[in-house]
Amino acid sequence: MIELRLEEKVPESRVEHQDENTPAPDEAAPPSTRTRRRSVSEQPEQYRRFIKVMATDEDWTRVAVALGVERDAPAVEEVARWYRVEFDRLAMEFGQWATERRVVTALTSVQTHMETGATKEEAECRETLQSCVRKLRSSALPAADAAIEQGFERLALTVPNASAELIARARRGLFLAARQRSLERDGELGLNPRASLPEIVANAPPDACNTEGSESPLGTDQRATAIAQIVLDWEIQVEAVVVQAIRLNETAMLKVFSAEGNAHQAIVEEERQSLRTRAHLPIQRATDNAIDRIADVIGESCGIEARAAWEDFAWSATLGVFHSPERPTHAWAWISRRGAEGVIAAEVVDRCRDFHRAYLVDRAPLRLAMRAALLSCTLKDLERQFHHKTVPGALNAALKSRHDLSTSCLRLMLDALPEIERSSLNRHLELVEKQRGNPYGHMDDV
């Protein structure tokens, strides 16, 4: 799968400018490169990025564990090594084909002519790019899928007693991870359809999983079973949408490379919005629903703080800065730590805990409203707010409400602290803000 957007420029250091001393192009080269006055250094290795459906070593380890194989078993490394060699081979094969046709040079030329209108040279370059997409669809991408399939079959053979259901789920999880990773974000502040629920669950922070002291009847084993079922439901729901997203992107590329001159950018934007509406949004909604269901399970088992920690982590993975932890959460973590050290009196810690818990309850509907407003934005809305710092009405209202709630809670916490600790907390929060390095501070909730 290749990117829908063409804004990525080739570094100037890789561009070769011809002059009268430059030899004429080889007459045996494809016609689309003979008249070009601006070319790019072409190497087969640079075309690896065009084949984006690829399994990682972590994917092979994860699928091995799903099949019941020890993660450190020799068979896991053998399969991963075989797959790396096979992927390198098919990537090099495609790279040699693309190098002979100077596909990157054609892409650079099309970018150069985007504002100058259609020319014969541009038309030839577009035909080169269309042939590249057709080559990917007909052979390179199917070969990439076949390599994953063969690797999985090799690994499954090491578990002869595995049930058909177990094998089917492990296979689906492997392909879903590889394919979903190939999807692109739809803007700096757009959706992240690459966010994988199994990976989010696997990487959840300890404070979202702690059940110590919980009196809930939902124990650790029951919770794990419930969450595993939610992940399975998500995989089944998202699998078909991810495949559709890849096909939509490939079809869109053919349309984009058929457009001439000034019409090109309009079609790019149209296809990006179509991909967002028909693929990225369904993936996001399925992921949001699963995150909310897991939050309910964690909240019942571990309490509101653990639920909030899960939501902060999971929503940040899918929607970035719009759902990152707010200042009251950072403040409470600092206060509870200082309380455990005996620096802050227990009664002050208890008061701040109550403030923070009330804040977590009150913020929930505001975050849901902001998430809904964000999903309703078009790509143009998102890019406008990124470049011009203007936020659509519903999103702006949700952000302001969250900001006001956050500020109010933080003020209550600060007022409860002794003066020395209040100053220390303010310095800590300033350091947190610097470490976050949030480039979207004008739209953050605090």
C-alpha positions as CSV (number, residue, x, y, z in Angstrom):
1,M,0.0,0.0,0.0
2,I,1.3,3.4,-0.8
3,E,0.4,6.8,0.6
4,L,-2.6,8.7,-0.7
5,R,-0.9,12.0,-0.1
6,L,1.8,13.3,-2.4
7,E,3.0,16.2,-0.2
8,E,6.1,14.3,0.9
9,K,9.0,15.9,-1.0
10,V,12.2,14.2,-2.0
11,P,15.2,15.6,-0.1
12,E,17.0,18.2,-2.2
13,S,20.3,16.4,-1.6
14,R,18.9,13.4,-3.6
15,V,17.9,15.6,-6.6
16,E,20.2,15.7,-9.6
17,H,19.9,18.8,-11.8
18,Q,21.0,18.3,-15.4
19,D,23.0,20.8,-17.4
20,E,24.6,20.8,-20.8
21,N,27.4,18.5,-19.5
22,T,24.9,15.8,-18.4
23,P,24.8,12.8,-20.7
24,A,21.5,12.2,-22.5
25,P,19.2,9.6,-21.0
26,D,19.7,6.1,-22.1
27,E,17.5,5.5,-25.1
28,A,16.6,2.1,-23.7
29,A,15.0,3.7,-20.7
30,P,11.2,3.9,-20.5
31,P,9.7,6.8,-22.6
32,S,8.5,8.6,-19.5
33,T,12.1,9.4,-18.4
34,R,13.7,10.5,-21.7
35,T,12.5,14.1,-21.7
36,R,12.7,14.7,-18.0
37,R,15.1,17.5,-16.9
38,R,14.9,16.7,-13.2
39,S,15.7,13.3,-12.0
40,V,16.2,11.5,-8.6
41,S,18.7,9.0,-7.5
42,E,17.0,5.6,-7.8
43,Q,17.9,2.6,-5.7
44,P,15.8,-0.6,-5.4
45,E,16.0,-0.4,-1.6
46,Q,14.1,2.8,-1.4
47,Y,10.9,1.1,-2.7
48,R,10.5,-1.1,0.4
49,R,8.3,1.6,1.8
50,F,5.8,1.0,-1.0
51,I,5.0,-2.4,0.4
52,K,3.6,-1.5,3.7
53,V,1.8,-4.7,4.7
54,M,4.6,-6.3,6.7
55,A,4.7,-8.4,9.9
56,T,7.3,-7.4,12.6
57,D,9.2,-9.6,14.9
58,E,6.8,-8.5,17.7
59,D,3.9,-9.7,15.5
60,W,5.5,-13.2,15.2
61,T,6.1,-13.3,18.9
62,R,2.6,-12.2,19.7
63,V,1.0,-14.8,17.3
64,A,3.3,-17.5,18.8
65,V,2.0,-16.8,22.3
66,A,-1.6,-16.8,20.9
67,L,-0.9,-20.3,19.5
68,G,0.5,-21.5,22.8
69,V,4.2,-21.5,21.8
70,E,6.8,-20.1,24.2
71,R,7.8,-16.7,23.1
72,D,11.5,-17.7,23.3
73,A,11.1,-21.0,21.4
74,P,13.6,-21.5,18.6
75,A,10.7,-22.0,16.1
76,V,9.6,-18.4,16.7
77,E,12.9,-16.9,15.7
78,E,13.3,-19.4,12.8
79,V,10.0,-18.2,11.3
80,A,10.7,-14.6,11.9
81,R,14.1,-15.0,10.2
82,W,12.6,-16.8,7.3
83,Y,10.0,-14.1,6.9
84,R,12.5,-11.3,6.9
85,V,14.5,-13.0,4.2
86,E,11.4,-13.6,2.1
87,F,10.1,-10.1,2.5
88,D,13.6,-8.7,1.6
89,R,13.5,-10.8,-1.6
90,L,10.0,-9.7,-2.8
91,A,10.7,-6.1,-1.8
92,M,13.9,-6.2,-3.8
93,E,12.1,-7.8,-6.8
94,F,9.6,-5.0,-6.8
95,G,12.3,-2.4,-6.2
96,Q,14.2,-3.5,-9.3
97,W,11.1,-3.3,-11.4
98,A,10.3,0.2,-10.1
99,T,13.9,1.4,-10.4
100,E,13.9,0.4,-14.1
101,R,10.9,2.6,-14.6
102,R,12.2,5.4,-12.3
103,V,9.0,5.6,-10.3
104,V,10.3,8.0,-7.7
105,T,11.6,10.3,-10.4
106,A,8.1,10.2,-11.9
107,L,6.5,11.0,-8.5
108,T,8.9,14.0,-8.0
109,S,8.1,15.3,-11.5
110,V,4.3,15.1,-10.9
111,Q,4.8,17.1,-7.7
112,T,6.8,19.6,-9.6
113,H,4.1,20.1,-12.2
114,M,1.2,20.2,-9.8
115,E,1.0,24.0,-10.0
116,T,2.1,24.5,-13.6
117,G,-0.7,22.6,-15.4
118,A,-0.7,19.4,-17.5
119,T,2.2,18.7,-19.8
120,K,3.2,15.8,-22.0
121,E,5.9,15.0,-19.6
122,E,3.5,15.0,-16.7
123,A,1.1,12.7,-18.5
124,E,4.0,10.2,-19.1
125,C,4.9,10.4,-15.4
126,R,1.3,9.8,-14.4
127,E,1.2,6.7,-16.6
128,T,4.4,5.4,-14.9
129,L,2.8,5.9,-11.5
130,Q,-0.5,4.2,-12.5
131,S,1.5,1.2,-13.7
132,C,3.3,1.2,-10.4
133,V,-0.1,1.0,-8.5
134,R,-1.3,-1.8,-10.8
135,K,1.9,-3.7,-10.2
136,L,1.5,-3.4,-6.5
137,R,-2.1,-4.6,-6.7
138,S,-1.5,-7.5,-9.1
139,S,1.7,-9.0,-7.7
140,A,3.7,-7.1,-5.0
141,L,1.0,-6.8,-2.3
142,P,-0.4,-10.4,-2.9
143,A,3.2,-11.6,-2.6
144,A,3.5,-9.8,0.7
145,D,0.3,-11.4,2.0
146,A,1.5,-14.8,0.8
147,A,4.8,-14.4,2.7
148,I,2.9,-13.8,5.9
149,E,0.6,-16.7,5.2
150,Q,3.5,-19.1,4.7
151,G,5.2,-17.9,7.8
152,F,2.1,-18.4,9.8
153,E,1.7,-21.9,8.4
154,R,5.3,-22.8,9.4
155,L,4.6,-21.6,12.9
156,A,1.2,-23.3,13.2
157,L,2.9,-26.7,12.3
158,T,4.8,-26.5,15.6
159,V,1.4,-26.7,17.4
160,P,-0.2,-29.9,16.0
161,N,-2.8,-30.1,18.7
162,A,-4.1,-26.5,18.3
163,S,-7.8,-26.2,17.6
164,A,-9.1,-24.8,14.4
165,E,-10.7,-21.9,16.3
166,L,-7.4,-21.0,18.0
167,I,-5.5,-21.1,14.7
168,A,-8.1,-19.0,12.9
169,R,-8.0,-16.3,15.6
170,A,-4.2,-16.2,15.7
171,R,-4.1,-15.9,11.9
172,R,-6.6,-13.1,11.9
173,G,-4.7,-11.2,14.6
174,L,-1.5,-11.5,12.7
175,F,-2.9,-10.2,9.4
176,L,-4.9,-7.5,11.1
177,A,-1.8,-6.2,12.9
178,A,0.3,-6.1,9.7
179,R,-2.5,-4.6,7.5
180,Q,-3.7,-2.0,10.1
181,R,-0.1,-0.8,10.5
182,S,0.0,0.0,6.8
183,L,-2.8,2.6,7.1
184,E,-1.9,6.3,7.2
185,R,-3.2,8.9,9.6
186,D,-5.5,11.3,7.9
187,G,-3.8,14.5,9.1
188,E,-1.7,16.0,11.8
189,L,-4.8,16.1,14.1
190,G,-6.8,13.5,12.3
191,L,-7.7,9.9,13.2
192,N,-5.1,7.2,13.8
193,P,-6.5,4.1,12.2
194,R,-3.3,2.3,13.0
195,A,-4.1,2.2,16.7
196,S,-4.3,-1.5,17.5
197,L,-6.6,-2.4,20.5
198,P,-4.5,-5.6,21.3
199,E,-1.4,-3.5,21.5
200,I,-3.1,-0.9,23.6
201,V,-4.3,-3.5,26.0
202,A,-0.9,-5.2,26.1
203,N,0.9,-1.9,26.9
204,A,-1.6,-0.5,29.4
205,P,0.1,1.1,32.4
206,P,0.2,-0.7,35.7
207,D,-2.2,1.9,37.4
208,A,-4.9,0.8,34.9
209,C,-4.5,-2.8,35.9
210,N,-4.0,-2.8,39.7
211,T,-6.7,-4.7,41.6
212,E,-5.0,-4.7,45.0
213,G,-7.5,-3.8,47.7
214,S,-10.5,-4.1,45.4
215,E,-13.6,-5.5,46.9
216,S,-15.3,-6.0,43.5
217,P,-16.5,-9.6,42.8
218,L,-14.9,-9.2,39.3
219,G,-11.5,-10.7,40.0
220,T,-8.4,-10.5,37.9
221,D,-9.2,-13.7,36.0
222,Q,-12.7,-12.7,35.3
223,R,-11.6,-9.3,34.2
224,A,-9.0,-10.7,31.9
225,T,-11.6,-13.0,30.3
226,A,-14.0,-10.1,29.8
227,I,-11.3,-7.9,28.2
228,A,-10.2,-10.8,26.0
229,Q,-13.7,-11.1,24.6
230,I,-13.9,-7.4,23.9
231,V,-10.6,-7.6,22.0
232,L,-12.0,-10.6,20.0
233,D,-15.2,-8.7,19.2
234,W,-13.0,-5.7,18.0
235,E,-10.8,-7.9,15.8
236,I,-13.8,-9.4,14.0
237,Q,-15.5,-6.0,13.5
238,V,-12.3,-4.2,12.3
239,E,-10.9,-6.9,10.1
240,A,-13.2,-6.2,7.1
241,V,-12.9,-2.5,7.5
242,V,-9.1,-2.5,7.4
243,V,-9.2,-4.6,4.2
244,Q,-11.7,-2.2,2.7
245,A,-9.5,0.8,3.7
246,I,-6.5,-0.7,1.9
247,R,-8.6,-1.4,-1.3
248,L,-10.0,2.2,-1.1
249,N,-6.6,3.6,-0.9
250,E,-5.3,1.6,-3.9
251,T,-8.3,2.7,-6.0
252,A,-7.9,6.3,-4.9
253,M,-4.2,6.2,-6.0
254,L,-5.3,5.3,-9.6
255,K,-7.8,8.2,-9.6
256,V,-5.2,10.6,-8.2
257,F,-2.6,9.7,-10.8
258,S,-5.2,10.1,-13.5
259,A,-5.8,13.7,-12.6
260,E,-4.1,16.4,-14.6
261,G,-2.6,19.7,-13.6
262,N,-4.7,21.8,-11.2
263,A,-7.4,19.2,-10.8
264,H,-4.9,16.9,-9.0
265,Q,-5.0,18.5,-5.6
266,A,-8.8,18.7,-5.5
267,I,-9.0,14.9,-6.2
268,V,-6.4,14.2,-3.5
269,E,-8.5,16.1,-0.9
270,E,-11.7,14.4,-2.1
271,E,-10.2,10.9,-1.8
272,R,-8.6,11.6,1.6
273,Q,-12.0,12.7,2.9
274,S,-13.6,9.7,1.4
275,L,-11.1,7.4,3.0
276,R,-11.7,9.1,6.4
277,T,-15.5,8.7,6.1
278,R,-15.6,5.2,4.7
279,A,-12.7,3.5,6.5
280,H,-11.0,5.6,9.2
281,L,-14.2,6.7,11.0
282,P,-15.6,3.1,11.2
283,I,-12.3,1.9,12.6
284,Q,-12.2,4.7,15.1
285,R,-15.8,4.1,16.3
286,A,-15.2,0.4,16.8
287,T,-12.0,1.2,18.8
288,D,-13.7,3.8,20.9
289,N,-16.6,1.4,21.7
290,A,-14.1,-1.3,22.7
291,I,-12.1,1.2,24.9
292,D,-15.3,2.3,26.6
293,R,-16.3,-1.4,27.3
294,I,-12.9,-2.1,28.7
295,A,-13.2,1.0,30.8
296,D,-16.4,-0.3,32.3
297,V,-14.8,-3.6,33.2
298,I,-11.7,-1.9,34.8
299,G,-13.9,0.6,36.6
300,E,-16.0,-2.2,38.2
301,S,-13.0,-4.2,39.2
302,C,-10.4,-1.5,40.1
303,G,-12.2,1.8,40.7
304,I,-12.5,5.2,39.1
305,E,-8.8,6.0,39.2
306,A,-7.8,2.9,37.3
307,R,-10.6,3.5,34.8
308,A,-9.3,7.1,34.3
309,A,-5.7,5.8,33.8
310,W,-6.9,3.3,31.2
311,E,-8.9,6.0,29.3
312,D,-6.0,8.5,29.4
313,F,-3.7,5.9,28.0
314,A,-6.0,4.3,25.4
315,W,-7.6,7.6,24.1
316,S,-4.1,9.2,23.8
317,A,-3.1,6.2,21.6
318,T,-6.1,6.8,19.2
319,L,-6.7,10.6,19.4
320,G,-3.5,12.1,20.6
321,V,-3.3,15.4,22.5
322,F,-7.1,15.7,22.7
323,H,-7.3,13.0,25.3
324,S,-3.9,13.2,27.1
325,P,-3.9,13.3,30.9
326,E,-4.8,16.7,32.3
327,R,-3.1,18.8,34.9
328,P,-5.3,17.6,37.8
329,T,-4.2,14.0,37.1
330,H,-0.6,15.0,37.1
331,A,-1.1,17.0,40.2
332,W,-2.8,14.1,42.0
333,A,0.0,11.7,41.1
334,W,2.5,14.1,42.7
335,I,0.4,14.8,45.8
336,S,-0.3,11.0,46.4
337,R,3.5,10.3,46.0
338,R,4.4,13.1,48.5
339,G,1.8,11.8,50.9
340,A,3.2,8.3,50.8
341,E,6.6,9.9,51.6
342,G,5.1,11.6,54.7
343,V,5.7,15.1,53.3
344,I,2.0,16.0,53.0
345,A,-0.5,15.3,55.8
346,A,-2.9,12.4,55.4
347,E,-6.0,14.6,55.8
348,V,-4.7,17.0,53.0
349,V,-4.1,14.0,50.7
350,D,-7.6,12.7,51.4
351,R,-9.1,16.1,50.5
352,C,-7.2,16.2,47.2
353,R,-8.2,12.6,46.5
354,D,-11.9,13.6,46.8
355,F,-11.3,16.6,44.5
356,H,-9.6,14.4,41.9
357,R,-12.3,11.7,42.0
358,A,-15.1,14.3,41.6
359,Y,-13.2,15.8,38.7
360,L,-12.9,12.4,37.0
361,V,-16.6,11.9,37.3
362,D,-17.4,15.4,35.9
363,R,-14.9,15.2,33.1
364,A,-16.3,12.0,31.6
365,P,-19.3,13.5,29.7
366,L,-17.2,16.4,28.5
367,R,-14.6,14.1,27.0
368,L,-17.2,12.1,25.3
369,A,-18.7,15.3,23.8
370,M,-15.3,16.4,22.6
371,R,-14.6,13.0,21.1
372,A,-17.9,13.2,19.2
373,A,-17.2,16.7,18.0
374,L,-13.7,15.7,16.8
375,L,-15.1,12.7,14.8
376,S,-17.6,15.0,13.2
377,C,-14.9,17.3,11.9
378,T,-13.8,17.2,8.2
379,L,-10.2,17.1,7.2
380,K,-10.4,20.7,6.2
381,D,-11.6,21.6,9.7
382,L,-8.7,19.7,11.3
383,E,-6.1,21.3,9.0
384,R,-7.6,24.7,9.6
385,Q,-7.4,24.4,13.3
386,F,-3.8,23.1,13.1
387,H,-2.5,25.8,10.9
388,H,-4.7,28.8,11.9
389,K,-5.6,27.8,15.5
390,T,-9.3,28.1,14.8
391,V,-11.5,25.4,16.3
392,P,-15.0,24.5,15.1
393,G,-17.8,25.6,17.5
394,A,-18.8,22.3,19.1
395,L,-15.2,21.2,19.5
396,N,-14.3,24.6,20.9
397,A,-17.1,24.5,23.4
398,A,-16.1,21.1,24.6
399,L,-12.5,22.2,25.0
400,K,-13.4,25.3,26.9
401,S,-15.6,23.3,29.3
402,R,-12.8,20.8,29.9
403,H,-10.4,23.7,30.5
404,D,-12.7,25.3,33.0
405,L,-13.2,22.1,34.9
406,S,-9.5,21.3,34.9
407,T,-8.6,24.7,36.2
408,S,-11.2,24.6,38.9
409,C,-10.1,21.2,40.2
410,L,-6.4,22.2,40.1
411,R,-7.2,25.4,42.1
412,L,-8.9,23.4,44.8
413,M,-5.9,21.1,45.1
414,L,-3.4,23.9,45.2
415,D,-5.5,25.8,47.9
416,A,-5.5,22.7,50.0
417,L,-1.7,22.4,50.1
418,P,0.7,24.3,52.4
419,E,2.4,27.2,50.7
420,I,5.8,25.4,50.3
421,E,4.2,22.3,48.7
422,R,2.0,24.5,46.6
423,S,5.0,26.2,45.1
424,S,6.7,22.8,44.6
425,L,3.6,21.4,42.8
426,N,3.5,24.5,40.5
427,R,7.1,23.9,39.5
428,H,6.4,20.2,38.9
429,L,3.5,21.0,36.6
430,E,5.6,23.5,34.7
431,L,8.2,20.8,34.2
432,V,5.5,18.3,33.0
433,E,4.3,20.8,30.4
434,K,7.9,21.3,29.1
435,Q,8.5,17.5,28.9
436,R,5.2,17.0,27.0
437,G,6.4,19.4,24.4
438,N,2.8,19.7,23.2
439,P,2.7,21.6,19.8
440,Y,-1.0,21.9,20.1
441,G,-1.1,23.8,23.4
442,H,-3.6,26.3,22.1
443,M,-6.1,23.4,21.8
444,D,-5.2,21.5,24.9
445,D,-7.8,21.1,27.6
446,V,-5.6,22.7,30.3
